[in-house]
Amino acid sequence: MENVLIEKFTLSDLNLIKNTLETDFDDFWNYNILEKELQNDSSIYLCCKVNSEIVGFAGISIVLDTAELNNIVIKKDKRGNGYSSFLLDGLIKIAESRGCKNFNLEVASNNIVAINLYKKFGFKQVGMRPKYYNEVDALLYTL
Ligand SMILES: CC(C)(COP(=O)(O)OP(=O)(O)OC[C@H]1O[C@@H](n2cnc3c(N)ncnc32)[C@H](O)[C@@H]1OP(=O)(O)O)[C@@H](O)C(=O)NCCC(=O)NCCS
């Protein structure tokens, strides 16, 4: 049976996936950036473990009453199983419990899966930065 856990993403968790981070998760996520993020007091990171295997992680930064999604990523061969929904749900609840009134994020306009994920949680598009990622627009969403 599948045992799914959402828990704090620690430096020791990050070290467990260090060598597969860029190949199995996403080539955008760099170990050194994440290591700094996990030590940043204004950041909160969760990971998703399935039968003890780390299948994804996500994090927010909180400034005053606003949370900003830093990243959310699921291992390539584990996508489509609802794991990112568990992570985002966990982060939204933490942001609420810390008194956040806004939850903002930015997403590439061609990242349809991520946009569907955010819309499912009720995020609304509030802006756009044209050609922000090379030729691709960045869309700004808020909850
Ligand atoms: C975006 C990402 C985190 C989604 O993770 P996931 O665990 O596969 O997503 P889930 O299974 O929880 O699905 C969440 C929602 O996304 C949408 N979705 C999932 N797979 C989809 C697909 N193949 N096509 C279209 N929409 C899809 C659906 O709305 C889904 O909700 P539903 O199944 O209840 O309808 C994952 O694809 C990923 O890691 N992508 C690379 C990193 C990235 O782009 N991160 C976001 C920007 S920082």
The ligand as an SDF file (V2000), in Angstrom:
LIG
                    3D

 48 50  0  0  0  0  0  0  0  0999 V2000
    3.5630   21.1150  -12.1770 C   0  0  0  0  0  0  0  0  0  0  0  0
    3.8290   19.8440  -11.3590 C   0  0  0  0  0  0  0  0  0  0  0  0
    4.4360   20.2420  -10.0080 C   0  0  0  0  0  0  0  0  0  0  0  0
    2.4910   19.1090  -11.1500 C   0  0  0  0  0  0  0  0  0  0  0  0
    2.7500   17.9900  -10.3080 O   0  0  0  0  0  0  0  0  0  0  0  0
    1.8170   16.6790  -10.2950 P   0  0  0  0  0  0  0  0  0  0  0  0
    2.0580   15.9610   -9.0050 O   0  0  0  0  0  0  0  0  0  0  0  0
    2.0270   15.9240  -11.5450 O   0  0  0  0  0  0  0  0  0  0  0  0
    0.3670   17.3160  -10.2720 O   0  0  0  0  0  0  0  0  0  0  0  0
   -0.9410   16.6200   -9.6880 P   0  0  0  0  0  0  0  0  0  0  0  0
   -0.9410   15.1720  -10.0470 O   0  0  0  0  0  0  0  0  0  0  0  0
   -1.0630   16.9930   -8.2400 O   0  0  0  0  0  0  0  0  0  0  0  0
   -2.0510   17.3590  -10.5340 O   0  0  0  0  0  0  0  0  0  0  0  0
   -2.4660   18.6450  -10.1730 C   0  0  0  0  0  0  0  0  0  0  0  0
   -3.3330   19.2420  -11.2420 C   0  0  0  0  0  0  0  0  0  0  0  0
   -2.5040   19.5860  -12.3450 O   0  0  0  0  0  0  0  0  0  0  0  0
   -3.2440   19.3680  -13.5430 C   0  0  0  0  0  0  0  0  0  0  0  0
   -2.5650   18.3270  -14.3240 N   0  0  0  0  0  0  0  0  0  0  0  0
   -1.8280   17.2820  -13.8630 C   0  0  0  0  0  0  0  0  0  0  0  0
   -1.3280   16.5650  -14.8960 N   0  0  0  0  0  0  0  0  0  0  0  0
   -1.7760   17.1820  -16.0230 C   0  0  0  0  0  0  0  0  0  0  0  0
   -1.6040   16.9290  -17.4220 C   0  0  0  0  0  0  0  0  0  0  0  0
   -0.8430   15.9080  -17.8630 N   0  0  0  0  0  0  0  0  0  0  0  0
   -2.1680   17.7920  -18.2990 N   0  0  0  0  0  0  0  0  0  0  0  0
   -2.9070   18.8500  -17.8820 C   0  0  0  0  0  0  0  0  0  0  0  0
   -3.1230   19.1370  -16.5620 N   0  0  0  0  0  0  0  0  0  0  0  0
   -2.5620   18.3130  -15.6580 C   0  0  0  0  0  0  0  0  0  0  0  0
   -4.6330   18.9130  -13.1390 C   0  0  0  0  0  0  0  0  0  0  0  0
   -5.4450   20.0560  -12.9780 O   0  0  0  0  0  0  0  0  0  0  0  0
   -4.3680   18.2910  -11.8060 C   0  0  0  0  0  0  0  0  0  0  0  0
   -5.4690   18.2620  -10.9490 O   0  0  0  0  0  0  0  0  0  0  0  0
   -6.5770   17.0840  -11.0870 P   0  0  0  0  0  0  0  0  0  0  0  0
   -5.8310   15.8190  -11.3710 O   0  0  0  0  0  0  0  0  0  0  0  0
   -7.2580   17.0810   -9.7740 O   0  0  0  0  0  0  0  0  0  0  0  0
   -7.4320   17.5170  -12.2180 O   0  0  0  0  0  0  0  0  0  0  0  0
    4.7720   18.8610  -12.1180 C   0  0  0  0  0  0  0  0  0  0  0  0
    4.2870   18.6780  -13.4200 O   0  0  0  0  0  0  0  0  0  0  0  0
    6.2270   19.3210  -12.1930 C   0  0  0  0  0  0  0  0  0  0  0  0
    7.0260   19.0080  -11.3020 O   0  0  0  0  0  0  0  0  0  0  0  0
    6.5860   20.0950  -13.2510 N   0  0  0  0  0  0  0  0  0  0  0  0
    7.9530   20.6000  -13.4170 C   0  0  0  0  0  0  0  0  0  0  0  0
    8.2440   21.7400  -12.4430 C   0  0  0  0  0  0  0  0  0  0  0  0
    7.2820   22.8890  -12.6550 C   0  0  0  0  0  0  0  0  0  0  0  0
    6.9530   23.2500  -13.7710 O   0  0  0  0  0  0  0  0  0  0  0  0
    6.8270   23.4840  -11.5260 N   0  0  0  0  0  0  0  0  0  0  0  0
    5.8780   24.5930  -11.5590 C   0  0  0  0  0  0  0  0  0  0  0  0
    6.5210   25.9160  -11.7750 C   0  0  0  0  0  0  0  0  0  0  0  0
    7.5720   26.3840  -10.4340 S   0  0  0  0  0  0  0  0  0  0  0  0
  1  2  1  0
  2  3  1  0
  2  4  1  0
  2 36  1  0
  4  5  1  0
  5  6  1  0
  6  7  2  0
  6  8  1  0
  6  9  1  0
  9 10  1  0
 10 11  2  0
 10 12  1  0
 10 13  1  0
 13 14  1  0
 14 15  1  0
 15 16  1  0
 15 30  1  0
 16 17  1  0
 17 18  1  0
 17 28  1  0
 18 19  1  0
 18 27  1  0
 19 20  2  0
 20 21  1  0
 21 22  1  0
 21 27  2  0
 22 23  1  0
 22 24  2  0
 24 25  1  0
 25 26  2  0
 26 27  1  0
 28 29  1  0
 28 30  1  0
 30 31  1  0
 31 32  1  0
 32 33  2  0
 32 34  1  0
 32 35  1  0
 36 37  1  0
 36 38  1  0
 38 39  2  0
 38 40  1  0
 40 41  1  0
 41 42  1  0
 42 43  1  0
 43 44  2  0
 43 45  1  0
 45 46  1  0
 46 47  1  0
 47 48  1  0
M  END
$$$$
